[in-house]
Amino acid sequence: MRLGIYGSAGEVTGSNYLIEHDGSKVLVDCGIFQGRDEDRRNSEPFPFDPTTVDAVLLTHAHLDHSGRIPLLVKRGFKGKIHATTPTLELCEILWRDSARLMREEAEWKTRKNRRKGLPSVSPLFTEKDIDRAMEYFAPLSYDDIYEVAPKVKARFRDAGHILGSSMIEVWIGEESVKLVFSGDLGQQVTVLDRNPAVINDADYVIIESTYGDRNHKNLEDTRREFASIIEESLKDRSKILIPTFVVDRVQRLLYEFVVLQETGILKEDIPIYFDSPMGVKTTDVYRKYSSLLSAEIQERLLKKTDPFSPKGLREVTTPEESKMINDVSFAIVLAGSGMANGGRIVHHLKHNLWNPRSHLIFVGYQASGTLGRLIIDGARFVKVAGEEVAVKCKVHTIGGFSAHAGKDDLIAWASNFKTKPIFIVTHGERNASNSLVSEIRKLGYDAIVPQMGYEMLLTRGRPTVERRMEAPSERTPDLQEMVKEMDLLLASLNDALREAEASEEVKSLLLSAKVLLEIANRRAASEVKQ
């Protein structure tokens, strides 16, 4: 039997694993890549034939785990897509919004290409592909064992990450070699979701490591930090922008605003704009399946108190309503996407990043190459909706609201295993994965970090690793990326020069660089005019 690692190796996006045994092929997750070079990576051929895959086991609805399933169907997959019912409902919402954004971007690029005599651009997948994918939905309940392909059985367990999220136990072949896919694990102490289920036996555990090298603040400290940032931001009486993931994170924030209003920190007359039609739909799904949420949330719903409706909440659906927020000088604005690389938050950033009185609060992980990551890393200028904008607003980050387990949470979950499985550490940037490997080995388990494209021959002993697919080669960054990297270098240089006088050598180098930039700028302007 083989396990192919075709995503989430050395990064946190593109989750994709292929199990092969005795003619059966089962895919676990099929997510999109996000960040640098995402268009090329997402459109490349799969490293397997989609027509030969028997089934997809989906851990949860987030696009980095589910987002390429419509493309898989477009390219010939006709098997079953297994997940919990909330996951499948959330997938439809996320996929349709993604298809709309891709269609709009493809139309814009096509118009641009026509002026240059270049070919038209097609979106990764369409509504029609989503319709076909939904025909293959086959919901499974938690804790029951199902045969998902010949000689392959699976059981979904609550991962405590988002609504409907699952870790998946998989038994393969007559020997019943057992794999456990953690999916994305939630924290051990949760607010919205239930605690991750305990599993104590496996031969192999494929475990995420998003925060494998660090912990989040505890709940009390996180709420204290959030309250402090909101209090500080309100004093400037300007816009408070919060890029949000529309599944779980925005519901958590809405609930935290309810808590802040109950404590008096957030006045009930301050408008809170929920600028996300998709977010409104996902919140309705959370209400629908509230029995799968934490006891704290269920208790409020039982008392007829909506935990997702703070006072002053204004749900924004149409583009016209979204644009009208520009005329509001003082408000809290929640909008997707959570990494600021698309969605309505881009519109609000364009109109507020330059304002020193505005505040920008990141409440989730920012993948390498995204706009959010550039801002957090200190970029002084960023390109937003085709326009260069200065970053002068106050930027805050809060990690404690993460739906991901922190390092200690991951170790606590891993320590439940009694059978000494081999841990395959994925879904994390390289430092985070390597750090988690070290911690897991301290527990007495074996652990490895695979590279993209690795195939592992699995037995009850240590796996044999084969390289069947070449890892993506290094490439020359495109011009926009080069400019962004140069801007970060300039920001770092500016900080260094504040502390010390530049030497003559540094001054000479800077003068040469300035001359080269002036020449490049003139030539670029000349080419645009032509």
C-alpha positions in Angstrom: 0.0 0.0 0.0 1.2 3.5 -0.8 0.6 7.0 0.6 1.3 9.9 -1.8 2.0 13.3 -0.3 0.8 15.8 -3.0 0.1 18.9 -0.9 0.7 20.5 2.5 4.3 19.5 2.6 6.5 22.4 3.9 3.4 24.6 3.7 -0.1 25.0 5.1 -2.1 24.9 1.9 -3.0 22.4 -0.9 -3.8 19.4 1.4 -3.8 16.3 -0.8 -3.0 12.7 0.0 -3.6 9.6 -2.1 -4.0 6.1 -0.6 -3.4 3.2 -3.0 -3.9 -0.5 -2.2 -4.7 -3.5 -4.3 -6.4 -1.5 -7.1 -8.3 0.9 -4.7 -7.5 4.6 -4.7 -8.8 6.9 -2.0 -8.0 10.6 -1.9 -7.9 12.4 1.5 -8.6 16.1 0.9 -8.1 18.0 -2.4 -7.3 21.6 -1.4 -6.2 24.7 -3.3 -2.8 26.2 -3.0 -2.8 29.7 -1.6 -0.1 32.4 -1.7 2.8 32.7 -4.1 2.4 31.2 -7.6 -1.1 29.9 -6.7 -2.6 30.2 -10.2 0.0 28.0 -11.8 0.1 25.4 -9.0 -3.7 25.1 -8.9 -4.1 24.6 -12.6 -1.3 22.0 -13.1 -2.3 18.4 -13.8 -2.9 16.2 -10.7 0.0 13.8 -10.1 -2.6 10.9 -10.5 -5.4 10.1 -12.9 -8.6 11.5 -11.4 -10.7 9.0 -13.3 -9.1 6.1 -11.4 -9.9 7.5 -7.9 -12.7 5.6 -6.1 -13.5 8.1 -3.3 -12.6 11.4 -1.6 -12.5 11.6 2.2 -12.8 15.2 3.1 -11.6 16.4 6.6 -13.4 19.8 6.5 -14.7 22.5 4.2 -11.8 25.1 4.2 -10.7 25.7 0.7 -7.1 24.6 1.4 -8.6 21.2 2.0 -11.6 21.1 -0.3 -11.1 23.8 -3.0 -9.9 21.7 -5.9 -12.6 19.0 -5.7 -14.7 20.7 -8.4 -11.5 20.7 -10.6 -11.1 17.0 -9.8 -14.6 16.4 -11.0 -14.0 18.5 -14.1 -11.0 16.3 -14.9 -12.9 13.1 -14.7 -13.5 12.0 -11.1 -16.8 10.2 -10.6 -16.5 8.6 -7.2 -18.1 9.5 -3.9 -17.2 12.5 -1.8 -17.5 11.6 1.8 -17.7 14.1 4.6 -20.0 15.1 7.4 -23.2 16.8 6.3 -22.2 20.3 7.7 -18.9 20.0 5.8 -20.7 19.3 2.5 -23.2 22.2 3.0 -20.3 24.6 3.8 -18.4 23.3 0.8 -21.2 24.3 -1.6 -21.2 27.9 -0.1 -17.4 28.2 -0.3 -17.1 26.7 -3.8 -19.8 28.8 -5.3 -18.3 32.0 -3.9 -14.8 30.8 -5.2 -16.2 30.1 -8.6 -17.8 33.6 -8.8 -14.5 35.3 -7.9 -12.5 33.1 -10.4 -15.0 33.9 -13.1 -14.7 37.7 -12.4 -10.9 37.5 -12.4 -10.8 35.5 -15.6 -13.1 38.0 -17.3 -10.9 40.8 -16.2 -7.7 39.1 -17.3 -9.3 38.2 -20.7 -10.1 41.8 -21.3 -6.6 42.8 -20.5 -5.1 40.1 -22.7 -7.3 41.0 -25.7 -5.7 44.5 -25.7 -2.3 42.8 -26.0 -3.4 40.2 -28.5 -3.1 37.4 -25.9 -5.4 34.4 -25.5 -8.4 34.5 -23.2 -8.3 33.1 -19.6 -10.6 30.4 -18.2 -11.4 30.0 -14.5 -10.2 26.9 -12.6 -13.7 25.5 -12.5 -17.3 26.8 -13.0 -20.7 26.5 -11.4 -21.4 23.6 -13.7 -18.5 21.7 -12.2 -19.8 22.4 -8.7 -23.2 21.1 -9.7 -21.6 17.9 -10.9 -19.5 17.6 -7.7 -22.5 17.9 -5.5 -24.1 14.9 -7.2 -21.2 12.8 -5.7 -21.8 14.0 -2.2 -22.2 11.1 0.2 -22.4 12.3 3.8 -21.1 10.1 6.7 -21.9 10.5 10.4 -19.3 10.8 13.2 -18.0 7.6 14.8 -19.4 4.9 12.5 -17.2 2.7 10.3 -17.9 2.6 6.6 -16.3 0.8 3.6 -15.4 3.6 1.2 -13.6 1.5 -1.4 -12.7 -2.2 -1.7 -10.6 -3.2 1.3 -10.6 0.4 2.6 -12.7 1.4 5.6 -13.0 4.8 7.3 -14.4 6.4 10.4 -14.8 10.2 10.9 -14.2 11.7 14.3 -14.8 15.2 15.6 -11.6 17.3 15.1 -12.9 20.3 17.0 -11.5 22.7 14.3 -14.6 24.1 12.6 -18.2 22.9 12.3 -18.3 19.4 10.8 -14.5 19.1 10.8 -13.1 15.6 11.1 -10.0 13.5 11.8 -10.3 10.3 9.8 -9.3 6.8 10.8 -8.6 4.5 7.8 -8.1 0.8 7.8 -6.4 -0.7 4.8 -6.3 -4.3 3.5 -6.7 -7.6 5.2 -3.9 -6.7 7.7 -5.9 -3.6 8.6 -2.9 -1.3 8.6 -4.4 1.8 10.3 -3.8 5.4 9.2 -5.1 8.4 11.1 -5.4 11.7 9.4 -5.6 14.5 11.9 -7.0 17.0 9.4 -6.8 20.4 11.1 -7.0 19.9 14.8 -8.8 22.3 17.2 -7.5 23.5 20.5 -7.9 21.4 23.6 -9.8 24.3 25.3 -12.4 25.6 22.8 -15.2 28.1 22.7 -17.3 27.4 19.6 -16.4 23.8 18.8 -16.2 20.6 20.8 -12.8 19.2 22.0 -11.0 17.0 19.5 -11.8 13.3 19.8 -9.3 11.0 21.5 -7.7 8.3 19.3 -5.2 5.9 20.9 -4.2 3.4 18.3 -2.7 3.6 14.8 0.2 2.4 12.7 0.7 5.8 11.0 -0.6 9.3 12.0 -0.6 12.1 9.5 -0.6 15.1 11.7 -0.9 18.8 10.9 1.8 21.2 12.2 0.4 24.7 11.4 1.5 25.9 14.9 3.9 23.1 15.6 6.6 25.5 16.9 4.5 27.9 19.0 1.5 28.2 21.3 -1.5 30.5 21.4 -2.3 32.6 24.3 -4.8 31.0 26.6 -8.5 32.0 26.4 -8.4 34.5 29.3 -5.3 36.2 27.9 -6.6 36.2 24.4 -9.9 37.9 25.4 -8.0 40.4 27.5 -5.7 41.2 24.5 -8.7 41.5 22.1 -10.6 43.8 24.5 -7.5 46.0 24.8 -7.0 46.3 21.1 -10.7 47.1 20.5 -10.6 49.7 23.3 -7.5 51.3 21.8 -8.9 51.2 18.3 -12.3 52.8 19.3 -10.5 55.8 20.7 -9.4 56.8 17.2 -13.0 56.8 16.1 -12.2 55.5 12.6 -12.5 52.3 10.7 -11.5 49.0 12.4 -11.0 46.4 9.7 -10.9 42.7 10.5 -10.1 40.3 7.6 -12.0 37.1 8.5 -12.3 33.5 7.4 -16.0 33.1 6.9 -16.2 29.6 8.4 -15.7 29.6 12.2 -13.5 32.7 12.6 -16.2 35.2 11.8 -18.7 33.3 14.0 -16.2 33.4 16.8 -15.7 37.1 16.4 -19.4 37.8 16.4 -19.7 35.9 19.6 -16.7 37.8 21.2 -18.4 41.1 20.3 -21.5 39.8 22.2 -19.2 39.1 25.2 -17.6 42.6 24.9 -21.0 44.3 24.8 -22.0 42.4 27.9 -18.9 43.6 29.7 -19.6 47.2 28.5 -16.3 47.5 26.6 -18.1 47.7 23.3 -21.0 50.1 23.2 -24.1 48.7 21.6 -24.5 51.8 19.3 -21.2 51.2 17.4 -22.0 49.8 14.0 -20.6 46.4 13.2 -20.7 45.7 9.4 -20.7 42.0 8.5 -19.7 42.5 4.9 -19.9 39.0 3.5 -23.0 37.3 1.9 -21.1 34.0 2.2 -20.4 34.7 5.9 -24.1 35.3 6.5 -24.9 31.9 4.9 -22.2 30.0 6.8 -23.5 31.5 10.1 -26.9 30.2 9.3 -25.3 26.7 8.8 -23.7 27.1 12.3 -27.2 27.8 13.8 -28.7 24.9 11.9 -26.1 22.4 13.3 -25.7 24.0 16.7 -25.9 20.5 18.4 -22.4 19.9 17.1 -21.1 23.1 18.8 -19.8 23.6 22.3 -22.1 23.4 25.4 -21.4 27.2 25.9 -22.9 28.0 22.6 -25.8 25.5 22.9 -26.7 27.0 26.3 -27.1 30.5 24.8 -29.3 29.2 21.9 -31.4 27.2 24.4 -32.1 30.5 26.2 -33.1 32.1 22.9 -30.0 34.3 22.8 -28.3 34.3 19.5 -24.6 34.1 20.1 -23.8 35.4 16.6 -25.9 38.6 16.7 -24.2 41.4 18.7 -26.2 44.6 19.0 -25.5 47.0 16.1 -24.8 44.2 13.6 -25.5 45.1 10.0 -25.4 42.3 7.5 -24.2 43.6 4.1 -25.1 41.6 1.0 -25.0 43.7 -2.2 -21.9 45.4 -3.6 -23.7 48.7 -3.5 -24.2 48.3 0.3 -20.6 47.4 0.7 -19.4 50.5 -1.1 -21.7 52.7 1.1 -19.5 51.7 4.0 -16.9 54.1 2.6 -19.1 57.0 3.7 -19.1 55.8 7.3 -16.3 57.3 9.3 -16.4 55.1 12.4 -17.3 51.4 12.4 -16.1 47.9 12.8 -15.9 46.0 9.5 -15.7 42.2 9.2 -15.0 40.9 5.7 -13.3 38.0 3.9 -11.0 36.8 2.9 -9.0 36.0 6.1 -5.6 36.4 4.4 -6.7 39.6 2.6 -5.9 38.0 -0.8 -9.4 38.4 -2.2 -13.0 39.2 -1.3 -14.5 42.4 0.0 -11.8 43.1 2.5 -9.6 44.2 -0.4 -12.0 47.0 -1.2 -11.9 48.2 2.4 -8.1 48.0 2.6 -7.7 50.1 -0.5 -9.7 52.9 1.2 -8.3 52.7 4.7 -4.7 51.3 4.7 -3.3 54.8 4.2 -5.2 56.3 7.1 -3.1 56.5 10.3 -6.2 56.6 12.4 -7.6 53.3 11.0 -6.8 50.0 12.6 -6.3 46.6 10.9 -6.7 43.5 13.1 -5.5 40.1 11.8 -7.1 37.2 13.7 -5.8 34.2 11.7 -2.8 32.6 10.0 -1.4 34.5 7.1 0.2 32.2 4.5 3.5 33.2 2.8 2.9 35.3 -0.4 -0.6 36.6 0.7 -1.4 40.3 1.1 -2.0 39.8 4.8 1.5 38.3 5.3 3.1 41.1 3.4 1.5 43.7 5.7 2.4 41.7 8.8 6.0 41.4 7.6 6.2 45.2 7.5 5.6 46.2 3.9 5.3 50.0 3.7 3.5 49.9 0.3 1.3 47.1 -1.1 -0.6 46.7 -4.3 -4.3 46.5 -3.6 -6.8 46.1 -6.4 -4.2 47.2 -8.9 -3.3 50.4 -7.0 -0.2 51.0 -4.8 -1.3 52.0 -1.3 0.8 53.1 1.6 0.4 51.1 4.8 0.0 53.7 7.5 -2.8 52.3 9.6 -2.1 50.6 12.9 -1.7 46.8 12.4 -2.5 44.3 15.2 -2.3 40.5 15.2 -4.2 38.1 17.6 -3.3 34.4 17.4 -5.5 33.1 20.3 -8.6 33.0 18.2 -7.1 30.4 15.9 -9.2 27.3 15.2 -5.9 25.5 15.0 -4.2 23.6 17.8 -1.1 25.2 19.2 2.1 23.2 19.9 1.0 22.0 23.3 -2.4 21.1 22.0 -0.8 19.0 19.2 1.5 17.2 21.7 -1.5 16.6 24.1 -3.5 15.0 21.3 -0.5 12.9 20.0 0.3 11.6 23.5 -3.0 9.7 23.6 -1.6 7.1 21.2 -0.6 3.8 23.0 0.6 1.8 20.0 3.7 3.8 19.1 2.7 4.9 15.6 5.0 6.6 13.1 4.0 10.3 12.8 4.1 11.9 9.4 4.2 15.6 10.0 2.6 17.8 7.3 0.5 21.0 6.9 3.1 23.4 8.3 5.9 25.6 7.2 9.2 23.7 7.4 10.4 25.2 10.8 7.0 24.4 12.4 7.0 20.8 11.1 10.6 20.2 12.2 9.9 21.6 15.6 6.9 19.3 16.1 8.9 16.3 15.0 11.4 17.0 17.8 8.6 17.3 20.4 7.0 14.1 19.2 10.3 12.2 19.4 10.6 13.3 23.0 7.4 11.3 23.6 9.1 8.2 22.4 7.4 8.1 18.9 9.1 8.0 15.5 8.3 11.0 13.3 9.3 12.3 9.9 8.7 15.3 7.7 8.0 14.3 4.1 8.6 16.5 1.1 6.2 17.4 -1.7 5.7 14.5 -4.0 6.9 11.7 -1.7 5.3 8.3 -2.0 5.5 6.1 1.0 5.3 2.3 0.9 3.4 1.5 4.1 3.8 -1.7 6.2 3.6 -2.3 9.9 7.3 -1.3 10.1 9.0 1.9 9.1 7.8 3.2 5.7 9.9 3.1 2.6 10.1 6.5 1.0 10.1 6.8 -2.8 10.3 10.0 -4.8 7.8 9.6 -7.7 7.0 13.3 -8.4 9.6 16.0 -8.6 9.2 18.9 -6.2 8.4 22.3 -7.8 11.6 23.8 -9.0 12.7 27.3 -8.0 11.6 29.9 -10.4 12.3 33.5 -11.1 9.7 35.7 -9.3 7.5 37.8 -11.5 7.9 41.6 -11.6 5.2 42.4 -9.0 6.7 39.9 -6.5 10.2 41.5 -7.1 8.8 44.9 -6.4 7.2 43.7 -3.2 10.4 42.1 -2.1 12.3 45.2 -2.8 9.9 47.3 -0.8 10.4 45.0 2.2 14.2 45.4 1.8 13.8 49.2 1.7 11.6 49.1 4.8 14.3 47.0 6.6 17.0 49.3 5.4 15.1 52.4 6.5 14.8 50.9 10.0 18.6 50.1 10.1 19.5 53.7 9.0 17.5 55.1 11.9 19.9 53.3 14.3 23.2 54.2 12.7 24.9 56.4 10.1 25.5 54.7 6.7 29.0 54.1 5.6 30.4 55.5 2.4 30.2 52.1 0.8 26.5 51.8 1.7 25.8 55.3 0.4 27.5 54.4 -2.9 25.5 51.2 -3.3 22.3 53.1 -2.5 23.1 55.8 -5.1 23.7 53.1 -7.7 20.5 51.3 -6.8 18.6 54.6 -7.1 20.0 55.3 -10.6 19.0 51.8 -11.7 15.5 52.2 -10.3 15.1 55.5 -12.1 16.1 54.0 -15.4 13.8 51.0 -14.9 10.9 53.3 -14.0 11.4 55.4 -17.1 11.6 52.4 -19.4 8.5 50.8 -17.8 6.6 54.0 -18.2 7.6 54.2 -21.8 6.5 50.6 -22.5 3.1 51.3 -20.9 2.6 54.3 -23.2 3.4 52.2 -26.2 
